[in-house]
Every structure is written in C-alpha cells, then in structure tokens.
Amino acid sequence: MIDPAAAAAAEAGAEPDNRAAVRRRFVAPARDEVDRGCFTHPLFADMAEYHDLLAADAWPTVLALDDRLALAGKRLVAQDESLLADGQHYEQRIAQGKIATRADNWHDLFNALVWARYPAIKQALNARQCERIQANGPNVRDRAQAALTQFDETGVIVRVEDPAMLHAWDRHDWQALFVEGAAAWQDGRIAVSGVIGHALMEQALLPGRLLVGKCMVVQGSDDVQAVQQVAEAIARGDLLNDPLELRPLPLMGIPGWHAGQGAAFFAQTDYFRRLRDGRTYPSIQSAR
C-alpha cells in the first residue's frame, strides 16, 4: 500500500502530485487490531522508553498519560466540549500550557510521546504557529504555517556526513542513495536522527505502509546536536518558512526499514519518484 504523504503534505502546493492521496483521510486501526510487532520497526526507535504505553491492551487515560510524561510547563488535557468552548485555537491553548488530547486516539498518543521525546522541537513549532496566528488571524494559513504543520505531522530529521549521499538525494537518485549507499546508512555517514511526525507513526500501524517523511537535513556526526540545531533554527525562524524547504524521503528505502528491498521494490516509480522539473532543495544546516 502506497501513501506518499500524511495529513498535511499537500498544503500550499508543497508536492502537488500527492494531493489526491492526501485527501483520503487516514483511519487508524483499533487498538486490538494492531500487531504489536510494528512497534519494533526503526520508525519507533525513539519511543522505546514508552513501549509499554504502545503495546498495552488498554489505552492510558489522558490523566494517567499526563502523569507519566510529566511534560515541563505543559499538561495533557482531555479534548471535550468544555475545553473547546473557550473558542481558542489549538496552538494558542498549547502556548498557555494545555495540549488538547483525545482519549483512546493513536494520533494524539503519538503526539504526546513526541512532546515527551522532543520538547524543544515541539515548543519551537508551537511558538512559530502562534506567531503566524497572531499575524494572520485564526482562519488564514500562510506557507510558513503549512511548512510547520507538515513537519509536525510527517517530519524527520536526517543527519548527513557524506556529501555524496546528499547529492544523490537532491537528484532523487534512489538507487545511489539506498542501494549503492547502503553501507553509509549502516556505518552512520547518513542517519535518521529523529522522527518528529506523529502522523507517520499512526500510519505505520498498518503493516507494509510505504511512508514518505518530510525532512530537515543537518550536516554533522551527532544525532543529539542535529536535533538541537533544528530546534534552534525553527525557533529563530531560519527554517520552515515554506513547504518547499522540506525534502521528501521514501523511508522504506532505508536499508532494514522494509522487507523485500529488491530491484522490483525500488522500481516502484509511484513511490520512488523522479525529481520534478525545476524542483531544487535548500542548503542544509551544519551541526558540527
């Protein structure tokens, strides 16, 4: 099953050829329908500390989840009619310390876990969203908001040491990036430093889902520094001012991320897409 992007991936003309796929709203499986083995996938590596919350038979209550995660300066609060009656924007509530969270909901559970794992990234995204809401009003969205949302929902931070890998990626030369470059993924010359997109995690509940991350890329050799660099750059407003800053990455091409990575798999041009005419990518951040 091919799903080239998650919820916000086509906003503001980011990848126009993906819009039809994005319009099909994803429906997550029920908790008792999820194969717990999916949580051993590398996409969930950042969430190992919270494996019990994902694999348990029962949902954690919003209150229990808030107690467990103990987010600094933030509380998970049940999204109910009394909360929504305040008329505020979701992002504005977060700025006031309240993260509206739906009970028994995979999307919101993953969102809470990303808040716990990458608070600096989430705080920077929220602050920037609130700035744009203040500037535009609550009912108008600009390209910066589209970029911020895409990264929040489908974002991945990738660290690159080997310039050849970046050049292959820039050309959408997937054979060079994933097959000929397999050793670079294995020895850390290119690596996923952090999965931010909670919509990616939600879609990964379905086995075989071919997911595309929207990536910020950092030059360096340290994953923690790469994440910190991205958080600081988002907060300054240096990144995520336009969806076209984000590089799409067919995540299941990464060595070890999908079974059966043979020639036929990489020949799927509806997943491993050619570079669109005129499409270029910005220079990457440095985290040395």
Secondary structure, 3 states (H helix, E strand, C coil): CEECCCCCCCHHHCCHHHHHHHHCCCCCCCHHHCCHHHHHCHHHHHHHHHHHHHHCCCCCCHHHHHHHHCCCCCEEEECCHHHHCCCCCHHHHHHCCEEEECCCCHHHHHHHHHHHHCHHHHHHHHHHHHHHHHHHCCCCCCHHHHHHHHHHHHEEEEEECCHHHHHHHHCCCHHHHHHCCHHHHHHCCEEEEEECCHHHHHHCCCCCCEEEEEEEEEECCCHHHHHHHHHHHHHHCCCCCCHHHCEEEEHHHCCCCCCCCCHHHHCCCCCCCCCCCCCCCCCCEECC
